Amino acid sequence: MIASALLRQTATIEPYMGESATGPLFGGSVAYPVRVRPKRRWMNTTRGEVSVSDALMDMRPDAMVAVKDRVSVGETVYRVVDVAEIMGPTRPEFIEATLSRSTT
């Protein structure tokens, strides 16, 4: 499992609930300890889409995060474009979420 000493930031995650006439809908927010690393790159998501990512977020393997969720870290707001479970020898070590800056 990822060391707690590495998770020095706090992210507020709002789960994506769907679309409305005025834009995306999000559920109630939950705060998690995380580590956010800036990393700008072009990527192919697991859903076969091409996207630009701005950061990678590491979190404990029991955290709840999914594609399209809204993530706030400080004043910066992101949308999750991909989620990967990073495995250790016998169990998941951490979750790595790929983030893209968001205006919603």
C-alpha positions as CSV (number, residue, x, y, z in Angstrom):
1,M,0.0,0.0,0.0
2,I,1.2,3.5,-0.7
3,A,2.9,5.2,2.2
4,S,0.7,7.8,4.0
5,A,3.7,10.1,4.1
6,L,3.5,10.5,0.3
7,L,-0.2,11.6,0.5
8,R,0.4,15.2,1.6
9,Q,-2.4,16.8,-0.4
10,T,-6.2,16.6,0.0
11,A,-8.5,16.1,-3.0
12,T,-12.3,16.6,-2.9
13,I,-13.9,14.2,-5.3
14,E,-17.5,14.6,-6.6
15,P,-18.8,11.6,-8.4
16,Y,-20.2,12.1,-11.9
17,M,-24.0,11.4,-11.9
18,G,-24.9,12.2,-15.6
19,E,-25.9,15.1,-17.8
20,S,-28.7,17.6,-17.4
21,A,-29.9,20.4,-19.7
22,T,-27.5,22.8,-18.0
23,G,-24.4,20.5,-17.9
24,P,-22.9,17.7,-15.9
25,L,-24.4,16.6,-12.5
26,F,-22.2,15.6,-9.6
27,G,-22.9,13.9,-6.3
28,G,-21.8,14.8,-2.8
29,S,-18.1,15.4,-2.3
30,V,-15.7,13.2,-0.4
31,A,-12.2,14.2,0.7
32,Y,-9.2,11.9,0.3
33,P,-5.5,12.2,1.0
34,V,-3.6,12.2,-2.3
35,R,-0.4,13.0,-4.1
36,V,-0.9,15.1,-7.3
37,R,2.0,15.2,-9.8
38,P,1.9,17.6,-12.8
39,K,2.3,15.7,-16.0
40,R,1.1,17.1,-19.3
41,R,0.8,14.6,-22.1
42,W,-1.4,13.3,-24.9
43,M,-2.9,9.9,-24.0
44,N,-5.3,7.2,-25.2
45,T,-7.8,6.4,-22.4
46,T,-8.9,2.9,-21.6
47,R,-12.1,3.8,-23.4
48,G,-10.3,4.4,-26.7
49,E,-10.5,8.2,-26.6
50,V,-7.6,10.6,-27.1
51,S,-7.2,13.2,-24.4
52,V,-4.8,15.6,-22.9
53,S,-3.8,15.0,-19.3
54,D,-2.5,17.7,-16.9
55,A,-1.7,15.7,-13.8
56,L,-1.5,12.2,-12.2
57,M,-3.2,11.6,-8.8
58,D,-2.1,8.8,-6.5
59,M,-4.4,7.6,-3.8
60,R,-5.1,4.6,-1.5
61,P,-6.5,1.5,-3.2
62,D,-9.8,1.8,-1.2
63,A,-10.6,5.3,-2.5
64,M,-13.6,5.7,-4.7
65,V,-12.8,7.5,-8.0
66,A,-14.1,6.9,-11.6
67,V,-13.8,8.4,-15.1
68,K,-15.7,11.8,-15.4
69,D,-15.6,12.5,-11.7
70,R,-14.8,16.1,-10.7
71,V,-11.7,16.5,-8.5
72,S,-10.6,19.7,-6.7
73,V,-7.1,20.1,-5.3
74,G,-6.7,23.5,-3.8
75,E,-8.0,26.0,-6.3
76,T,-7.5,23.7,-9.3
77,V,-10.5,21.7,-10.7
78,Y,-9.9,18.6,-12.8
79,R,-12.0,15.9,-14.5
80,V,-10.8,12.3,-14.3
81,V,-10.0,10.9,-17.7
82,D,-8.6,7.5,-16.7
83,V,-8.2,5.3,-13.6
84,A,-5.6,2.5,-13.2
85,E,-5.2,0.2,-10.2
86,I,-1.4,-0.3,-9.7
87,M,-0.8,-3.8,-8.4
88,G,1.9,-5.0,-6.1
89,P,3.1,-8.6,-5.7
90,T,-0.1,-9.8,-4.0
91,R,-2.6,-6.9,-3.8
92,P,-3.3,-3.4,-5.2
93,E,-0.7,-0.8,-4.0
94,F,-2.5,2.4,-5.1
95,I,-4.9,4.0,-7.6
96,E,-3.5,6.3,-10.2
97,A,-6.0,8.7,-11.7
98,T,-5.2,10.7,-14.8
99,L,-6.6,14.2,-14.6
100,S,-7.4,17.0,-17.1
101,R,-8.2,20.6,-16.1
102,S,-11.9,21.3,-16.1
103,T,-14.1,24.4,-16.4
104,T,-17.2,22.7,-14.9
